[in-house]
């Protein structure tokens, strides 16, 4: 078993929609599953070309569950010549009930603030509802008002609908918006979630917002929520990808693919190439800069930059300096961003899943403690 991993057995595979399946994992060591904060994800070792790749999926089950972890995964079929999703297709097509897989403990900073007393808005698009369902289970036992708003194509692809409805009640409200509903579908709105729908659905209040879904959806919702007076600090999201924040995405010029009948704020967004990217906390919740500022030198590239706290990580500092280091997960999981630490010292704001060797550093989840030289 690899460092930081346990072996789990597939206890069940449950088809949730035409494209989404849930996987129930039970530990083979007989112990309880890990404690998980509602919204966090698991890391799976997925076989690939004689080796393995690390893939992350949000826990969708009740966080109080002790017998199993559940993930709910969309099968990503390649479009326009793009390859199929390595992890999602392997899970859907290859692994069977009774087989085993290595899984690492829950990680991630995108999770429900259970100390807050504010009402909660859970806003999701597509398969982005998976961490929201975990949050909803936990909120069922709280005194907070909850609004669960979900957008997807239609009833054929809508996963976990019945589970969400079963959790509703006097304080918990669920609304579903279908872009292209079909005969027999039951929904609360058609097209896209826009400002008018949010205004008609949500009472005026000081919400904590949790946002997940395709990047264009998140960027549109992020702007709409601010138009309704919700401060950025109240909007939590998580992002895997080169873009540092939804502010940067929303500031980009319009794209021709924007739906002609969409709300103006949606039409003004650029549609990105990674529909599964998720977001990290906004600038207000990023790790603070190191108390020891200094210069970062990228030796092989001949570039350097001052660490002033404006970048989230050494990886982001390198990107802001015009460099293109390798990366994949941006959260200390895959080790793709590993490089040589020639001199100086760094600190990790997110502990690596597998620690790099001496003299190496993961730049996606670290920041400098004073001046450093990196072999980039």
C-alpha positions, 0 to 999 in steps of 0.5 A: 500500500502506498504512503497515505493510502488504504485499500478499499473494496467496491461495495456497490455501483449505483447508476444515478443517471445516464452519465453518472454513477455512484461508487461505494467504497468499504475499507478492507482493514475492517476499520471505520472510514476516515472522518470527512468534512462535508465538501472534501474529496478523496484521491484514488490510484487509478491504473493507467498504461502499466502504472497509475494516475491519481484522480480526485472525486468529491465525497457525496455521502453523508459525512457522518457515515462510518461504514463507507465513502461514496463518490458520484462520478460523471463518465467523461467521454471525449468530445471533438477528438479529446481523449476519454476521462482516464479516471471516470471511464475506468471507474464506469467501465472497468472496476467491478463490485468486489474489486479493490482500489487504493484511496487516500484520506479526504483532503481539500479546503472547500468544505462547509463552515459548520461554525457559521449560523448564516443561512446557506446557499448550495449552488451547483451545475452538472456533476458539481452537486456531489459535494453539495449533497454531502453538505446537505446531509450535514445541514439537515441536522442544523438550525440553518435555512438552506437553499439547494439550487441545481442546474443541469441539462434535463432529468436524464442526466440529473443525479441524486435528485430523489436523495436531495428531495428526501432531505428537504423540509421546512428549512431546506428548499431545493429548486432544479433548473433544466436547460432543455427539459424533456416530456415528463421532467419535473423542474422549477425553471428552464434555461439557465439560472439568472438574476431574476431566478435568484431574486424570485427564489432567495429571500434577502439574507446574509448567505454563506454560498458554496459554488460548484460546477463547470467553469462558465457556470461558476463564473456566471453565478459568481458575478450574479451573486455579487450583483445581488449584494453577496460579498466575495468573502461569502462565496466559497469555491475550489479551482483546479486549473491555471486560472487563479480566481473567478475574478480573472475569468469573469474579466475575460472578453466574451466568447462566441459560444455564449448562449444567445438566450442566456442572461447578459452576465452569462453571455459576457463570459469566456467558455474555457476548455476544462468543464470539470475544473473546480475552484479554490477559496477566493483571494480573501481566503488564500493562505497569507504570505510568508512573514519572510518575503524575499526574491525567488530565482528560477535558475534554468529560465534566468527569471526572478520575481519578488515574493510579495504575497500577491501569488497564491503559491510558488507555481502561481508566481512562476506563471505570473513571471511568464513561465509554464511549469508542469502541473496537474492537480495544484493541490499537492497530490500528483507531484507533477510540479516537483522541481529542484530546490537549489537553495533556500527554504519553503513551507507547505500551506497544504501538506503533500500527499506523498512528500518529495525527496530531499532537495525537491519541492512541490511548488503548487502548494508551497511558498518561500521562507525568504529567498529561494532558488528553484531549478526551473 
